[in-house]
Amino acid sequence: MRGWLTVFNKEVKENFRDRRVIITSLIVGPLFGPVLLIGMFTLMADKTSERMEKALELPIAGQQHAPNLMTYLIQQGVEIKAAPADPEAAVKAKDEDVVLRIPADFSERWNEGQRAIVEVIVDESRNHVGVTSQRLRQLLHAYSSQIGISRLQLRGVSPQLLTPIMVKTIDQSTLTSRAARLLSFLPYILMIGAFVGGMHLAIDATAGEKERRSLEPLLINPVPRWQIMAGKLMATSFFAALSVFLTVVAFRLLVPFLPADLLGTSVSITNPMMLGILVVILPMAILASAFLTILASFAKSFREANSYMGLVTIIPMLPSFYLMISPVKAETWMMAVPLLSQNVLIHELIRGEQVPLSWYTLAGGTTLGLGLVLAVIAATLYNRPRVIFSGE
């Protein structure tokens, strides 16, 4: 059994000597997800806060038809300016975010007590105008409610008649559970870390050895070939697990810097939560390493293997995107599906839910079991001359 250990030490030492691999797999890779998350949400929170606090500059067409509404908007801090000659064209050309247009019959309908109409011209496909249009609609709704209540009171009618049913929402979410929405793509980042962390070594130890013609001398040593491949697999799994571990630690250290208060939630990864995530995700290191090794073994060169690996990153993406598009309630059967179980369990942990111990066991067991099956296949591949000499 010393053969696989010798190969393991050899591969680990050679990989650590490659500075580019260390920087990519163990520094840039683990830091990329947390830094991207913090940067993205910090920018989003700053922009939202800036637009909410900034005075609302509003182009209004037909100001003369609603002098009372103009007075109300000015009192609310709105900076009114003249509207362009063609509001629709101005919005389409992105010269204006929102334009309010008051029709000529507004005053007549207003004086007759009828429902007066105002037009909000906006391009809802532009993400950054959402805050502006929302602020305008809130102001118009508040003014409409205020006038409506005044009219009812003048006629001796209780305003409560307008709302015979009052809806009272009792929100059962917590600051921690709301944080799960911010970290919804954390499972994908961790799983892609398992694939990326072991990707270079998986390619170098198989297709790379073929290209350098160093594989054949290695295989003629008086050691069973499966032990040689087992050593390479263990080294690949080691780097995949190390990449995942460093990614989780990076999230643990950097997530507190998220502007969670501005986003109305509280984000934190506690030590027990971090331990639970590691228990869930580490079996993926063996599964990813075995799959990558099998895939790279059939490549004739390092470049060809790299071209295959571009498609590999899609695999952990599928369950993550599925759960984002179609959220489902966590159930026991999901724990028996590798990749899906990791996504579901990590979401539950982030929400602060109590996860049954049986779910950990089932998810870890099925993922590890599939990984070991693939590892056995990978370890026996080099008993086939066709695989060994595919690079010739």
C-alpha positions in Angstrom: 0.0 0.0 0.0 3.0 2.3 0.1 2.9 2.8 -3.7 -0.2 5.0 -3.7 1.3 7.0 -0.7 4.5 7.6 -2.7 2.6 8.8 -5.7 0.4 11.0 -3.5 3.4 12.7 -2.0 5.0 13.2 -5.4 1.9 14.8 -6.9 1.2 17.1 -3.9 4.8 18.3 -3.8 4.9 19.0 -7.5 1.6 20.8 -7.4 2.8 23.0 -4.5 5.9 23.9 -6.5 3.7 25.4 -9.3 3.1 29.0 -8.1 0.5 29.7 -10.8 -1.6 26.7 -9.6 -1.3 27.8 -6.0 -2.4 31.3 -6.8 -5.3 30.2 -9.0 -6.6 27.2 -7.0 -5.8 28.2 -3.4 -5.8 32.0 -3.3 -7.8 33.5 -6.2 -10.4 30.7 -6.4 -11.4 30.7 -2.7 -11.4 34.5 -2.4 -13.3 35.1 -5.7 -16.8 34.1 -4.4 -16.7 36.1 -1.1 -15.1 39.2 -2.7 -17.6 39.1 -5.6 -20.5 38.7 -3.2 -19.4 41.6 -1.0 -18.6 43.9 -3.9 -21.9 43.2 -5.7 -24.1 43.7 -2.7 -22.2 46.7 -1.4 -22.5 48.4 -4.8 -26.2 47.5 -4.9 -26.9 48.8 -1.4 -24.9 52.0 -2.1 -26.8 52.7 -5.3 -30.2 52.0 -3.8 -29.4 54.1 -0.7 -28.1 56.9 -3.0 -31.2 56.9 -5.1 -33.6 56.8 -2.1 -31.9 59.7 -0.4 -31.3 61.8 -3.4 -33.9 64.5 -4.2 -36.3 63.2 -6.8 -36.0 65.2 -10.0 -39.3 64.7 -11.9 -40.1 66.0 -15.4 -43.9 66.7 -15.5 -45.9 67.5 -18.6 -49.2 69.4 -18.0 -48.2 70.9 -14.7 -50.9 73.6 -15.0 -53.7 71.1 -15.0 -53.0 69.9 -11.4 -51.7 72.9 -9.2 -52.6 71.1 -5.9 -50.7 68.0 -6.9 -47.7 70.2 -7.8 -47.8 71.8 -4.4 -48.0 68.4 -2.7 -45.0 67.1 -4.6 -42.9 70.1 -3.9 -43.7 69.7 -0.2 -42.4 66.2 -0.4 -39.1 67.4 -1.7 -39.6 66.6 -5.3 -37.7 68.9 -7.7 -40.1 69.6 -10.6 -38.8 70.4 -14.0 -40.2 70.9 -17.5 -41.0 67.8 -19.4 -39.5 67.1 -22.9 -41.7 67.7 -25.9 -42.0 64.0 -26.6 -41.9 62.1 -23.2 -42.1 58.6 -24.8 -39.1 59.3 -27.1 -37.1 60.8 -24.2 -37.6 57.7 -22.0 -36.8 55.4 -24.9 -33.7 57.4 -25.7 -32.7 57.2 -22.0 -32.7 60.9 -21.7 -35.2 60.7 -18.8 -35.8 57.9 -16.3 -39.4 58.7 -15.6 -41.8 61.4 -16.9 -45.2 62.2 -15.3 -47.9 63.4 -17.7 -51.1 65.1 -16.6 -53.8 65.0 -19.2 -55.8 68.2 -20.1 -59.0 66.8 -18.7 -57.5 66.2 -15.3 -58.9 69.5 -13.7 -62.4 68.8 -15.1 -62.6 65.3 -13.8 -61.1 66.4 -10.5 -63.6 69.2 -10.0 -66.5 66.8 -10.8 -65.3 64.3 -8.2 -64.5 61.7 -10.8 -61.3 59.6 -11.0 -58.6 61.7 -12.5 -55.9 60.0 -14.5 -52.1 60.7 -14.5 -49.6 58.8 -16.7 -46.3 57.6 -15.5 -44.0 57.0 -18.5 -41.2 54.7 -17.7 -39.1 51.9 -19.2 -39.4 49.1 -16.7 -36.7 47.0 -18.5 -34.1 49.4 -17.1 -33.1 48.1 -13.7 -31.8 51.4 -12.3 -35.1 53.3 -12.8 -37.0 50.9 -10.5 -36.3 53.0 -7.4 -37.3 56.3 -9.1 -40.6 54.9 -10.4 -41.4 53.3 -7.1 -40.8 56.5 -5.2 -43.1 58.4 -7.7 -45.9 55.8 -7.4 -45.7 55.9 -3.6 -46.1 59.7 -3.6 -49.0 59.5 -6.0 -50.7 56.8 -4.0 -50.2 58.8 -0.8 -51.7 61.9 -2.4 -54.6 59.9 -3.8 -55.4 58.3 -0.4 -55.1 61.7 1.3 -57.6 63.4 -1.1 -59.9 60.4 -1.0 -60.1 60.4 2.8 -60.8 64.2 2.8 -63.7 63.8 0.3 -65.3 61.1 2.3 -65.0 63.1 5.5 -66.6 66.1 3.9 -69.6 63.9 3.0 -69.8 62.5 6.5 -68.6 59.1 5.4 -66.1 57.1 7.5 -62.9 56.4 5.5 -62.9 52.9 7.1 -65.7 51.9 4.7 -63.2 51.8 1.9 -61.3 49.0 3.7 -63.8 46.6 5.1 -61.0 44.0 5.5 -57.6 45.0 7.0 -54.8 42.5 6.1 -52.3 42.0 8.9 -49.2 40.2 7.8 -47.4 38.2 10.5 -43.9 37.6 9.0 -42.4 34.4 10.3 -39.0 35.0 8.7 -36.0 36.0 10.7 -33.0 38.1 9.9 -31.0 34.9 9.4 -33.5 33.2 7.1 -33.8 36.3 5.0 -30.0 36.2 4.5 -30.5 33.0 2.6 -31.6 35.0 -0.4 -28.3 36.9 -0.4 -26.3 33.7 -0.2 -28.5 31.7 -2.6 -25.6 31.0 -4.9 -23.2 29.9 -2.1 -23.7 26.2 -2.8 -22.7 26.7 -6.4 -19.6 28.6 -5.5 -18.5 25.9 -3.0 -19.2 23.1 -5.5 -17.4 24.8 -8.3 -14.5 25.3 -5.9 -14.3 21.5 -5.5 -14.1 21.1 -9.3 -11.7 24.0 -9.9 -9.5 23.1 -7.0 -8.6 19.7 -8.3 -8.9 20.5 -12.0 -5.3 21.3 -12.8 -3.9 18.3 -11.0 -6.4 16.0 -12.5 -5.4 17.1 -16.0 -1.6 17.3 -15.3 -1.6 13.8 -13.7 -3.2 12.2 -16.6 -3.3 14.0 -20.0 -0.2 16.1 -18.9 1.7 12.9 -18.1 0.8 11.5 -21.5 1.9 14.6 -23.3 5.2 14.7 -21.5 5.6 11.0 -22.1 6.3 10.4 -18.4 3.3 8.2 -17.8 4.7 5.0 -19.3 7.9 5.0 -17.2 5.8 5.6 -14.2 3.5 2.6 -14.9 6.3 0.1 -15.5 7.3 0.4 -11.8 6.7 -2.8 -9.8 3.6 -1.3 -8.3 0.0 -2.2 -9.2 -1.4 0.4 -11.6 -4.5 1.0 -9.5 -2.3 2.1 -6.6 -0.6 4.7 -8.9 -3.9 6.0 -10.0 -5.2 5.9 -6.4 -2.3 8.1 -5.3 -3.1 10.6 -8.1 -6.8 10.6 -7.2 -6.0 11.2 -3.5 -3.7 14.1 -4.4 -6.4 15.6 -6.6 -9.0 15.1 -3.9 -6.7 16.7 -1.3 -6.4 19.9 -3.4 -10.2 19.9 -4.2 -11.0 19.6 -0.5 -8.4 22.3 0.4 -9.9 24.7 -2.1 -13.4 24.1 -0.6 -12.2 24.5 2.9 -10.4 27.8 2.1 -13.5 29.1 0.3 -15.7 28.4 3.4 -13.2 30.0 5.7 -13.1 33.0 3.3 -16.8 33.4 3.5 -16.7 33.0 7.3 -14.2 35.9 7.5 -15.5 38.2 4.8 -19.4 37.9 5.0 -19.6 40.1 8.2 -18.4 43.0 5.9 -21.6 42.7 3.8 -23.9 45.8 4.2 -26.6 43.6 5.6 -28.3 46.4 7.6 -28.9 48.4 4.4 -30.4 45.3 2.8 -32.8 44.6 5.7 -31.2 41.4 6.9 -28.4 39.9 9.0 -25.8 37.8 7.4 -23.3 35.7 9.4 -21.7 32.3 9.1 -21.1 30.9 12.6 -18.6 28.3 13.5 -21.2 25.5 13.8 -22.7 26.6 10.5 -19.3 26.5 8.9 -18.7 23.0 10.3 -22.0 21.8 9.0 -21.3 23.2 5.5 -17.9 21.5 5.4 -19.5 18.2 6.4 -22.0 18.6 3.6 -19.6 19.8 0.8 -16.3 17.9 1.5 -17.6 14.5 0.0 -17.9 16.5 -3.3 -14.1 16.7 -3.4 -13.8 13.0 -4.0 -16.7 12.9 -6.5 -15.4 15.9 -8.4 -11.8 14.6 -8.5 -12.8 11.1 -9.7 -15.0 12.6 -12.4 -12.3 15.0 -13.6 -9.7 12.2 -13.6 -11.9 10.0 -15.7 -12.7 12.8 -18.2 -9.0 13.9 -18.4 -7.8 10.3 -18.9 -9.4 10.1 -22.3 -7.8 13.4 -23.5 -4.8 13.1 -25.8 -3.2 16.4 -24.6 -3.3 19.0 -21.8 -5.1 21.4 -24.2 -7.7 18.9 -25.1 -8.4 18.1 -21.5 -8.7 21.8 -20.7 -11.4 22.1 -23.4 -13.4 19.4 -21.7 -13.1 21.1 -18.3 -15.0 24.1 -19.6 -18.1 22.0 -19.8 -17.6 20.6 -16.3 -18.4 23.9 -14.6 -22.0 23.6 -16.0 -22.7 20.4 -13.9 -22.8 22.0 -10.4 -24.6 24.9 -11.9 -27.7 23.0 -12.8 -29.2 22.2 -9.4 -28.3 25.6 -8.1 -30.2 27.4 -10.9 -33.1 25.0 -10.7 -33.6 25.8 -7.0 -33.3 29.6 -7.8 -36.0 29.4 -10.5 -38.2 26.8 -8.8 -37.7 26.8 -5.0 -38.9 23.6 -3.3 -39.4 22.4 0.2 -36.5 20.3 1.5 -37.5 16.6 1.6 -35.6 13.4 2.6 -35.5 11.9 -0.9 -33.4 15.0 -2.1 -30.6 13.9 0.2 -30.1 10.8 -2.0 -29.3 13.0 -5.1 -25.7 14.2 -5.2 -25.3 18.0 -6.0 -29.0 18.6 -5.2 -28.6 17.4 -1.6 -25.6 19.8 -1.1 -27.6 22.7 -2.5 -30.7 22.0 -0.3 -28.7 21.3 2.9 -26.5 24.4 2.6 -29.6 26.6 2.1 -31.2 25.1 5.2 -28.0 25.7 7.2 -27.9 29.4 6.0 -31.5 29.9 7.0 -30.7 28.6 10.5 -32.9 25.6 10.3 -32.4 22.4 12.3 -31.1 19.8 9.9 -31.8 16.1 10.9 -28.6 14.1 11.4 -30.1 11.5 9.0 -30.0 14.0 6.2 -26.2 14.6 6.7 -25.7 10.8 6.7 -27.8 10.2 3.6 -26.4 13.1 1.6 -22.8 12.4 2.6 -23.2 8.7 2.0 -24.7 8.9 -1.5 -22.2 11.5 -2.6 -19.3 9.7 -1.2 -20.6 6.4 -2.5 -20.9 7.7 -6.1 -17.5 9.3 -5.7 -15.9 6.0 -4.7 -17.5 4.2 -7.6 -16.1 6.8 -10.0 -12.7 6.6 -8.2 -12.6 2.8 -8.7 -13.4 3.3 -12.4 -10.7 5.9 -12.6 -8.1 3.7 -10.8 -8.7 0.8 -13.2 -8.6 2.9 -16.4 -4.9 2.6 -16.8 -5.1 -1.2 -17.1 -6.3 -0.5 -20.6 -3.6 0.1 -23.2 -6.0 2.1 -25.3 -6.2 4.7 -22.5 -2.4 4.7 -21.9 -1.4 5.2 -25.5 -4.3 7.5 -26.5 -1.8 10.4 -26.7 0.5 8.6 -29.2 
